[in-house]
Amino acid sequence: MSVEATEDRLVEEWKDWRRAHHERLADPHGFLAITGLHWLDEEPRRFPDAPGAWSTGPGGVVVTLDEGDELVVDGTPVRGEHGFGVLPERGGVTAFWKDAAIEVAKRGGHDIIRPRHPDNPLRAAFQGTPDYDHDPRWIVTGRYVPFDEPRPTTVGAAVEGLEHVYDAPGRVEFELGGDTVSLIARLLANLRGDYLGDEDTRIQSPGNVQRPRLQPHSPGLLDRVWYGGTSLRSVRWAGEHRLNLLSGNIVLGETGDDFVSAQVGLIEEYRRLHPSGRVAIGRVVVPLDGADAATRERYRAYAASRHERTLKPHGERRILFAPDLVGTSAEIVERLRADRAVAAVSELRLEPPYEFGLDDYEHERRAGM
């Protein structure tokens, strides 16, 4: 087979992969159809995008459906109370409700449900993922370098606060531009402004020929990169690689039984390794300023439905949740002033709940949050 024929085949394989990838994203029950991630505990709770009341315990996930509601599980309609059993890590079951799919799964040692609705605006607006054309220069052969023994390796997730830990048996190294690199080393170098590829790598355009690097080039970009950390392992990684640390409203209870104590412990561990690094934390805020009585009641009910989860660690990994800050702007400021984790950092990110709609976000903007 000629070089040209091989290249044509690779291009067609790339196009087939891209097409299949977009089809998966646009699927009526695909990733973009997810409307919420709900963490379950022993207390039965209701969610706006799923039927019934959901809980979990030693026997696994249980849902109690209202009269007239029905789920279809493995092709069988179920009504009333239904148990999904104990799920393995990264395992799950999909139940169907009307035109929605309710994913029941275990992630990070914790039972969750993720409803998937075809009319989710994120899916409805999807028009494809921007990408680059196939380029054979970036097809390289890697070398597997085994560790003396497997190392627990933390891998982030698309959802803030959720991490997966896998036992990595080794790492992959490869040659690029005459250098031996690993993926993380190359990433950090590119963020610093190093050129992509080797000395001979060039981009030719009608106007000029230039060496490629991340554009637009921004001196000091690496110093402005934030790494999300929810565990001791992840904050140590950020500190060792001299990245700024961002800690949100979910952490692991490795240094304390309550959220604030655990988060302060993570901040202290990070600063032990990188004293000059910037640290920011996030808090979910719901201001009541300017809201009518019905909206205020809805906001308070939303926070109350999530309060139970903040009272103790959850699952094998001891996941801890920060309470939502609901009140007038003055009341929210007072609670922030009393927060020891807020006092330990110089930068704060205020976040509206992910489950809110555009009108709610507009309200928070008008309230000045």
TIVO-223029 format. One record per residue: residue number from 1; residue in three letters; x, y, z of N, C-alpha, C in turn. Coordinates in steps of 0.2 Angstrom, whole numbers. Example, Ala and Ser with C-alpha at 12.3 -4.5 7.8 and 13.67 -1.06 7.14 Angstrom:
REM TIVO-223029
seq:type:n.x:n.y:n.z:ca.x:ca.y:ca.z:c.x:c.y:c.z
1:ALA:66:-28:39:62:-22:39:66:-16:39
2:SER:64:-11:35:68:-5:36:64:0:39
***
This chain:
REM TIVO-223029
seq:type:n.x:n.y:n.z:ca.x:ca.y:ca.z:c.x:c.y:c.z
1:MET:4:-6:0:0:0:0:4:6:0
2:SER:3:11:-4:7:17:-5:6:22:1
3:VAL:11:26:2:10:31:8:4:35:7
4:GLU:2:37:0:-4:41:-1:-10:37:1
5:ALA:-10:31:-1:-16:27:1:-17:26:8
6:THR:-12:25:12:-12:25:19:-14:31:22
7:GLU:-12:37:20:-14:43:22:-22:44:21
8:ASP:-24:42:15:-31:43:13:-35:39:18
9:ARG:-33:33:20:-36:28:24:-37:32:31
10:LEU:-31:34:34:-31:38:40:-36:44:40
11:VAL:-36:47:35:-41:53:35:-48:51:35
12:GLU:-50:46:31:-56:43:32:-58:40:39
13:GLU:-53:37:42:-55:34:49:-56:40:53
14:TRP:-52:46:52:-53:51:57:-60:54:56
15:LYS:-62:55:49:-69:58:48:-74:53:51
16:ASP:-73:47:50:-78:42:53:-79:43:61
17:TRP:-73:44:64:-73:44:71:-76:51:73
18:ARG:-75:56:69:-78:63:71:-85:63:70
19:ARG:-88:59:65:-95:59:63:-98:55:69
20:ALA:-95:49:71:-98:45:76:-98:49:83
21:HIS:-93:53:84:-92:57:90:-98:62:91
22:HIS:-99:66:85:-104:71:85:-111:67:86
23:GLU:-112:61:83:-119:58:84:-120:56:91
24:ARG:-114:54:94:-115:52:102:-117:58:106
25:LEU:-114:64:104:-116:70:108:-123:72:107
26:ALA:-125:72:100:-132:74:99:-137:69:100
27:ASP:-135:63:103:-140:58:104:-146:61:109
28:PRO:-152:59:108:-157:62:112:-156:60:120
29:HIS:-152:55:121:-150:54:128:-143:54:129
30:GLY:-139:57:125:-132:58:126:-130:63:132
31:PHE:-123:64:132:-120:68:137:-123:75:137
32:LEU:-125:78:131:-128:85:131:-135:85:134
33:ALA:-138:79:134:-145:79:137:-146:79:144
34:ILE:-140:79:148:-140:78:155:-142:85:158
35:THR:-147:85:162:-150:91:165:-148:92:173
36:GLY:-145:87:176:-143:87:183:-139:81:185
37:LEU:-135:82:190:-132:77:193:-134:77:201
38:HIS:-137:72:203:-140:72:210:-137:67:214
39:TRP:-134:69:219:-131:64:224:-136:61:229
40:LEU:-136:55:230:-141:52:234:-138:50:241
41:ASP:-142:50:246:-141:48:253:-147:44:256
42:GLU:-146:43:262:-152:39:265:-159:43:265
43:GLU:-159:49:265:-165:53:265:-168:53:258
44:PRO:-174:51:257:-177:51:251:-178:59:249
45:ARG:-176:60:243:-177:67:240:-180:67:233
46:ARG:-183:72:231:-186:73:225:-182:78:221
47:PHE:-182:77:214:-178:82:210:-183:84:204
48:PRO:-182:90:202:-187:93:197:-186:89:190
49:ASP:-181:86:189:-181:82:182:-181:75:182
50:ALA:-184:72:188:-185:65:188:-191:63:192
51:PRO:-194:58:191:-200:56:195:-198:53:202
52:GLY:-203:54:207:-203:50:213:-198:53:218
53:ALA:-196:49:223:-192:51:229:-186:46:228
54:TRP:-180:48:228:-174:44:228:-170:44:234
55:SER:-167:38:235:-162:37:241:-158:31:240
56:THR:-153:31:244:-148:25:244:-146:23:251
57:GLY:-144:16:251:-142:14:258:-139:7:257
58:PRO:-138:3:262:-134:-3:261:-137:-8:255
59:GLY:-143:-7:254:-146:-11:249:-146:-8:242
60:GLY:-143:-2:241:-142:1:235:-148:6:234
61:VAL:-148:9:228:-153:14:226:-160:12:226
62:VAL:-165:16:229:-172:15:229:-175:21:227
63:VAL:-181:20:222:-185:25:221:-192:24:223
64:THR:-196:28:225:-203:28:227:-207:32:222
65:LEU:-210:29:217:-214:33:212:-221:35:215
66:ASP:-223:41:213:-230:43:214:-235:39:210
67:GLU:-241:39:213:-246:36:209:-247:38:202
68:GLY:-247:34:197:-248:36:190:-241:37:187
69:ASP:-236:37:191:-229:37:188:-226:30:186
70:GLU:-222:30:181:-220:23:179:-213:24:176
71:LEU:-208:20:178:-202:19:175:-201:13:171
72:VAL:-197:12:166:-196:6:162:-189:4:163
73:VAL:-188:-1:166:-181:-4:168:-180:-10:164
74:ASP:-175:-11:160:-174:-17:156:-180:-19:153
75:GLY:-184:-15:150:-189:-16:146:-196:-18:150
76:THR:-195:-18:157:-201:-19:161:-204:-13:165
77:PRO:-210:-12:164:-213:-6:168:-213:-7:175
78:VAL:-211:-2:179:-211:-3:187:-215:3:189
79:ARG:-218:1:195:-222:7:198:-221:6:206
80:GLY:-223:11:209:-222:11:217:-215:11:219
81:GLU:-213:7:223:-206:7:225:-202:2:221
82:HIS:-196:4:219:-192:-1:215:-184:0:218
83:GLY:-181:-6:219:-174:-6:221:-169:-7:215
84:PHE:-164:-4:214:-159:-5:209:-154:-9:211
85:GLY:-153:-11:217:-148:-15:220:-141:-11:221
86:VAL:-136:-15:223:-130:-12:224:-126:-11:218
87:LEU:-124:-5:216:-121:-4:209:-113:-4:210
88:PRO:-109:-7:205:-102:-7:206:-100:0:204
89:GLU:-94:2:206:-91:8:204:-90:8:196
90:ARG:-93:14:194:-93:16:187:-98:11:183
91:GLY:-102:7:187:-108:4:184:-114:8:184
92:GLY:-119:5:181:-126:9:181:-131:6:178
93:VAL:-137:8:178:-143:6:175:-147:12:172
94:THR:-150:11:167:-154:17:164:-161:15:164
95:ALA:-165:19:167:-172:19:167:-175:24:163
96:PHE:-181:22:160:-184:27:155:-191:30:158
97:TRP:-191:36:158:-197:40:160:-200:45:155
98:LYS:-206:43:152:-208:47:146:-203:47:141
99:ASP:-201:53:139:-196:53:134:-189:54:137
100:ALA:-188:54:143:-182:55:147:-179:48:149
101:ALA:-172:48:149:-168:43:152:-165:45:159
102:ILE:-166:41:164:-164:42:171:-158:37:172
103:GLU:-152:40:172:-146:36:173:-145:35:180
104:VAL:-145:29:183:-143:27:190:-136:24:190
105:ALA:-132:27:194:-125:25:193:-121:26:200
106:LYS:-115:23:200:-110:25:205:-104:28:203
107:ARG:-102:34:205:-96:37:203:-93:40:209
108:GLY:-86:39:209:-82:41:215:-85:38:222
109:GLY:-87:32:222:-90:29:228:-96:31:230
110:HIS:-100:35:226:-106:38:228:-112:37:223
111:ASP:-118:35:225:-123:33:221:-126:40:218
112:ILE:-128:40:212:-130:46:209:-136:45:204
113:ILE:-140:50:202:-144:49:196:-143:55:192
114:ARG:-143:54:185:-142:59:180:-147:59:175
115:PRO:-152:63:176:-158:63:171:-155:66:164
116:ARG:-158:63:159:-156:65:152:-162:67:148
117:HIS:-163:73:147:-169:75:143:-168:78:136
118:PRO:-171:75:131:-169:77:124:-170:84:123
119:ASP:-174:88:126:-176:95:125:-171:99:129
120:ASN:-166:97:133:-161:101:136:-158:106:131
121:PRO:-158:112:133:-156:118:129:-148:117:126
122:LEU:-144:114:130:-137:112:128:-137:108:122
123:ARG:-141:103:123:-142:98:117:-145:101:111
124:ALA:-150:105:112:-154:108:107:-150:113:103
125:ALA:-145:116:106:-141:121:103:-134:118:100
126:PHE:-133:112:101:-127:109:99:-126:109:91
127:GLN:-121:112:88:-120:112:81:-113:109:79
128:GLY:-110:105:84:-104:102:82:-98:104:86
129:THR:-93:100:87:-87:102:91:-82:105:86
130:PRO:-79:111:87:-73:113:83:-67:109:84
131:ASP:-64:107:78:-58:103:78:-54:105:73
132:TYR:-48:101:73:-43:102:67:-43:96:62
133:ASP:-41:98:56:-40:92:51:-35:87:54
134:HIS:-35:81:51:-30:76:52:-24:78:50
135:ASP:-18:77:54:-11:79:52:-7:74:54
136:PRO:-4:70:50:0:64:51:6:66:55
137:ARG:9:72:56:14:74:60:13:73:67
138:TRP:7:72:69:6:71:76:4:64:78
139:ILE:6:59:73:5:52:75:12:50:77
140:VAL:13:49:83:19:47:86:19:40:90
141:THR:24:37:90:24:30:94:27:31:101
142:GLY:23:29:106:24:30:113:28:24:116
143:ARG:31:25:121:35:19:125:31:19:132
144:TYR:30:13:133:27:11:140:32:10:145
145:VAL:32:15:150:37:14:156:34:12:162
146:PRO:34:6:164:31:4:170:33:7:177
147:PHE:29:8:181:31:10:188:33:3:192
148:ASP:37:4:198:38:-2:202:32:-5:204
149:GLU:27:-1:206:21:-4:208:15:1:206
150:PRO:9:-1:205:4:3:202:3:9:207
151:ARG:2:15:204:1:21:208:-6:24:208
152:PRO:-10:25:213:-16:28:213:-16:35:209
153:THR:-20:36:204:-19:42:200:-26:45:200
154:THR:-27:51:202:-33:55:202:-34:58:195
155:VAL:-40:57:192:-42:59:186:-48:63:187
156:GLY:-48:69:184:-54:74:185:-60:72:181
157:ALA:-65:75:182:-72:73:178:-75:80:176
158:ALA:-80:79:172:-83:85:169:-87:89:174
159:VAL:-89:85:180:-93:88:185:-88:91:190
160:GLU:-89:97:193:-85:100:198:-86:96:204
161:GLY:-80:94:207:-80:90:214:-80:83:213
162:LEU:-81:80:207:-81:73:206:-74:71:203
163:GLU:-71:66:206:-64:64:204:-64:56:204
164:HIS:-61:53:199:-60:46:199:-53:44:200
165:VAL:-52:39:204:-45:36:205:-44:30:202
166:TYR:-39:29:198:-37:23:195:-30:21:197
167:ASP:-28:15:197:-22:12:198:-18:12:192
168:ALA:-13:17:191:-9:18:185:-3:13:185
169:PRO:-2:8:181:3:4:181:10:7:178
170:GLY:9:13:175:15:16:172:13:22:168
171:ARG:18:25:164:17:31:160:19:30:153
172:VAL:17:34:149:19:33:142:23:39:140
173:GLU:29:38:137:34:43:135:34:43:127
174:PHE:36:48:124:36:48:117:41:54:114
175:GLU:44:53:108:48:58:106:44:63:101
176:LEU:46:69:102:43:75:99:47:80:98
177:GLY:49:82:92:54:87:91:61:86:93
178:GLY:63:80:94:69:78:96:70:77:104
179:ASP:64:79:107:64:79:115:60:73:117
180:THR:62:70:123:58:65:126:53:68:131
181:VAL:46:67:130:42:71:134:36:66:136
182:SER:32:69:141:26:66:143:21:71:142
183:LEU:15:69:142:9:73:140:9:79:145
184:ILE:10:78:151:9:84:156:15:89:155
185:ALA:21:86:154:27:91:153:26:95:147
186:ARG:23:92:142:22:96:135:17:101:136
187:LEU:11:99:140:6:104:141:9:110:145
188:LEU:12:109:150:15:115:154:19:119:150
189:ALA:24:116:146:28:120:142:24:124:137
190:ASN:19:121:134:15:125:129:12:131:132
191:LEU:9:130:138:6:135:141:11:141:143
192:ARG:17:139:144:22:144:145:24:148:139
193:GLY:22:145:133:23:149:127:28:145:123
194:ASP:31:139:125:35:136:120:32:134:114
195:TYR:36:133:108:33:132:102:30:125:102
196:LEU:25:123:98:23:117:96:27:113:91
197:GLY:28:107:92:32:103:87:39:104:88
198:ASP:43:102:83:50:102:83:53:108:80
199:GLU:59:109:79:62:115:76:60:116:69
200:ASP:58:110:65:56:111:58:49:112:57
201:THR:45:112:63:38:113:62:36:120:60
202:ARG:32:121:55:30:127:52:23:127:50
203:ILE:20:133:51:13:134:48:14:139:42
204:GLN:12:137:36:12:141:30:5:144:29
205:SER:5:151:28:-1:154:26:0:159:21
206:PRO:-5:162:17:-4:167:12:1:172:14
207:GLY:0:174:21:4:180:23:11:179:25
208:ASN:12:173:28:19:172:31:20:164:32
209:VAL:26:163:35:27:156:38:30:157:45
210:GLN:27:153:49:29:154:56:29:148:60
211:ARG:32:148:66:32:142:70:26:142:74
212:PRO:22:137:75:16:137:79:17:137:86
213:ARG:13:140:90:12:140:97:5:142:99
214:LEU:3:141:105:-4:143:107:-5:151:106
215:GLN:-10:152:102:-12:159:100:-18:161:103
216:PRO:-19:168:104:-13:172:104:-9:171:110
217:HIS:-2:172:109:3:171:114:2:176:119
218:SER:2:173:125:0:177:131:6:176:137
219:PRO:11:180:137:16:179:142:13:178:149
220:GLY:16:173:153:13:172:159:7:168:160
221:LEU:5:165:154:-2:162:154:-2:156:159
222:LEU:4:152:160:4:147:165:3:149:172
223:ASP:5:156:173:4:158:180:-4:160:181
224:ARG:-8:160:176:-15:162:176:-19:155:176
225:VAL:-16:150:175:-20:143:175:-22:141:182
226:TRP:-28:139:182:-31:137:189:-33:129:188
227:TYR:-30:126:193:-31:118:193:-37:117:199
228:GLY:-42:113:197:-47:112:202:-45:106:207
229:GLY:-45:107:213:-43:102:218:-48:101:223
230:THR:-50:95:224:-55:93:229:-52:88:234
231:SER:-46:85:233:-43:80:237:-36:82:239
232:LEU:-33:79:244:-26:80:245:-21:78:239
233:ARG:-23:73:236:-19:71:230:-19:76:224
234:SER:-25:79:223:-26:84:218:-22:91:220
235:VAL:-23:93:226:-20:99:228:-12:99:228
236:ARG:-10:93:230:-3:91:230:0:92:223
237:TRP:-4:89:218:-2:89:211:-1:96:209
238:ALA:-6:100:210:-6:107:208:0:111:211
239:GLY:1:110:218:7:113:221:13:111:218
240:GLU:14:104:217:20:102:214:22:105:207
241:HIS:17:106:203:17:109:196:17:116:196
242:ARG:16:119:202:16:127:202:10:130:199
243:LEU:4:127:199:-2:129:196:-6:132:202
244:ASN:-10:137:200:-14:140:205:-20:135:207
245:LEU:-23:136:213:-28:131:215:-35:134:215
246:LEU:-40:131:213:-47:133:213:-50:127:217
247:SER:-53:129:222:-57:124:226:-65:126:226
248:GLY:-69:122:224:-76:123:224:-80:122:230
249:ASN:-86:120:229:-91:118:234:-92:111:236
250:ILE:-87:107:233:-87:100:235:-80:98:236
251:VAL:-78:95:242:-71:92:243:-72:85:247
252:LEU:-66:82:247:-66:76:251:-64:77:258
253:GLY:-68:73:263:-66:74:270:-60:71:272
254:GLU:-54:72:270:-48:69:272:-45:73:277
255:THR:-46:79:279:-43:83:284:-48:86:289
256:GLY:-55:83:288:-60:86:293:-66:83:292
257:ASP:-71:83:296:-77:80:296:-83:85:293
258:ASP:-81:91:293:-86:96:290:-82:100:284
259:PHE:-86:103:280:-84:105:274:-78:110:275
260:VAL:-80:115:279:-75:121:279:-68:118:282
261:SER:-68:114:287:-62:112:290:-58:108:285
262:ALA:-62:104:281:-58:100:276:-55:104:270
263:GLN:-59:109:268:-56:114:263:-50:118:266
264:VAL:-51:120:272:-45:124:275:-39:119:275
265:GLY:-40:113:276:-34:108:276:-31:107:269
266:LEU:-35:107:264:-33:107:257:-29:113:256
267:ILE:-31:119:258:-28:125:256:-21:125:260
268:GLU:-21:123:266:-14:123:270:-9:118:266
269:GLU:-12:112:264:-7:107:261:-4:110:254
270:TYR:-9:113:250:-6:116:244:-1:122:246
271:ARG:-2:126:251:3:131:252:9:129:255
272:ARG:9:123:258:15:120:260:20:118:254
273:LEU:17:116:249:21:115:243:22:121:238
274:HIS:17:125:238:18:131:234:16:138:237
275:PRO:20:140:242:18:146:246:16:152:242
276:SER:18:153:237:17:159:233:11:158:228
277:GLY:8:152:228:3:151:223:-4:154:225
278:ARG:-8:156:220:-14:159:221:-19:154:223
279:VAL:-24:155:227:-29:151:229:-36:154:229
280:ALA:-41:151:226:-47:154:225:-52:149:227
281:ILE:-58:150:230:-63:146:232:-70:148:229
282:GLY:-74:144:228:-81:145:226:-86:144:231
283:ARG:-92:148:231:-97:147:235:-104:148:230
284:VAL:-109:143:231:-115:144:228:-119:149:232
285:VAL:-121:155:228:-125:160:232:-132:161:228
286:VAL:-137:162:232:-144:163:229:-147:170:233
287:PRO:-145:176:230:-148:182:233:-155:183:232
288:LEU:-159:185:238:-166:186:238:-168:193:236
289:ASP:-163:198:235:-164:205:234:-168:205:228
290:GLY:-174:209:228:-178:210:222:-182:205:220
291:ALA:-182:199:223:-186:193:221:-193:194:224
292:ASP:-198:192:221:-205:192:223:-206:186:228
293:ALA:-212:186:232:-213:181:237:-212:174:235
294:ALA:-215:173:229:-215:166:226:-208:164:224
295:THR:-204:168:221:-197:167:220:-193:165:226
296:ARG:-194:170:231:-190:169:237:-192:162:240
297:GLU:-198:160:240:-200:153:243:-197:148:239
298:ARG:-197:149:232:-194:143:228:-186:143:229
299:TYR:-183:148:230:-176:148:231:-174:145:238
300:ARG:-178:147:243:-177:144:250:-179:136:250
301:ALA:-184:134:246:-185:127:245:-180:123:242
302:TYR:-177:126:237:-171:123:233:-165:122:238
303:ALA:-164:127:242:-158:126:247:-160:121:252
304:ALA:-166:121:254:-168:116:259:-168:109:257
305:SER:-169:108:250:-169:101:247:-162:99:247
306:ARG:-157:103:247:-150:101:247:-146:102:254
307:HIS:-150:104:259:-146:105:265:-144:98:269
308:GLU:-148:93:268:-147:87:272:-140:84:270
309:ARG:-138:85:263:-132:82:261:-126:86:264
310:THR:-127:92:267:-121:95:270:-119:93:277
311:LEU:-123:89:280:-122:88:287:-117:82:289
312:LYS:-115:78:284:-110:73:285:-107:71:279
313:PRO:-101:67:279:-98:65:274:-102:59:270
314:HIS:-101:58:264:-105:53:260:-100:49:256
315:GLY:-102:42:257:-98:37:253:-91:35:256
316:GLU:-88:31:252:-82:28:254:-76:34:254
317:ARG:-77:39:249:-72:44:249:-74:50:253
318:ARG:-79:50:257:-81:55:262:-82:62:258
319:ILE:-86:62:253:-88:68:250:-92:73:254
320:LEU:-89:79:254:-93:84:258:-95:90:254
321:PHE:-101:93:255:-104:98:251:-104:104:256
322:ALA:-103:110:252:-104:116:256:-111:118:256
323:PRO:-114:122:261:-121:124:261:-122:129:256
324:ASP:-128:130:253:-129:135:248:-130:142:252
325:LEU:-128:147:250:-129:154:254:-135:157:251
326:VAL:-141:157:254:-147:160:252:-149:165:257
327:GLY:-151:171:254:-153:177:259:-152:183:255
328:THR:-153:189:259:-151:195:255:-144:196:254
329:SER:-142:201:250:-135:202:249:-131:203:256
330:ALA:-134:207:260:-131:208:267:-130:202:271
331:GLU:-135:198:271:-134:191:274:-129:187:272
332:ILE:-129:186:265:-124:182:262:-117:185:263
333:VAL:-116:191:263:-109:194:265:-107:192:272
334:GLU:-112:193:277:-110:191:284:-108:184:284
335:ARG:-111:179:281:-110:172:281:-103:171:278
336:LEU:-101:175:273:-95:174:270:-89:176:274
337:ARG:-91:182:278:-86:184:283:-84:179:288
338:ALA:-89:175:290:-88:170:295:-85:164:293
339:ASP:-84:163:286:-82:157:283:-74:157:284
340:ARG:-71:152:288:-64:152:289:-60:150:282
341:ALA:-63:147:278:-60:145:271:-59:152:267
342:VAL:-65:156:267:-65:162:264:-59:167:266
343:ALA:-59:166:273:-54:171:276:-47:168:275
344:ALA:-46:162:272:-39:160:271:-37:161:264
345:VAL:-41:164:260:-39:165:253:-40:173:251
346:SER:-38:175:245:-38:182:243:-43:182:237
347:GLU:-45:177:235:-50:177:229:-56:172:230
348:LEU:-62:175:228:-68:171:229:-72:171:223
349:ARG:-75:165:221:-79:165:215:-86:163:217
350:LEU:-91:168:216:-98:167:218:-101:164:212
351:GLU:-105:158:213:-108:154:208:-115:153:209
352:PRO:-119:154:204:-127:152:204:-127:145:203
353:PRO:-132:142:206:-133:135:205:-134:133:198
354:TYR:-131:127:196:-131:125:189:-138:123:187
355:GLU:-142:121:192:-149:119:190:-153:125:188
356:PHE:-151:131:189:-156:137:188:-156:138:181
357:GLY:-161:142:179:-162:143:172:-160:151:170
358:LEU:-161:153:164:-158:159:162:-161:165:166
359:ASP:-168:165:168:-171:170:171:-168:170:178
360:ASP:-167:165:182:-164:165:188:-157:168:188
361:TYR:-153:167:183:-146:170:182:-147:177:181
362:GLU:-152:179:177:-153:186:176:-154:190:183
363:HIS:-158:186:187:-160:189:193:-154:190:198
364:GLU:-149:185:198:-143:186:202:-139:191:199
365:ARG:-139:192:192:-135:198:189:-137:204:192
366:ARG:-144:205:192:-147:211:194:-146:213:201
367:ALA:-145:207:205:-144:208:212:-137:210:214
368:GLY:-133:210:209:-126:212:210:-121:206:212
369:MET:-123:200:211:-119:194:213:-115:192:207
***
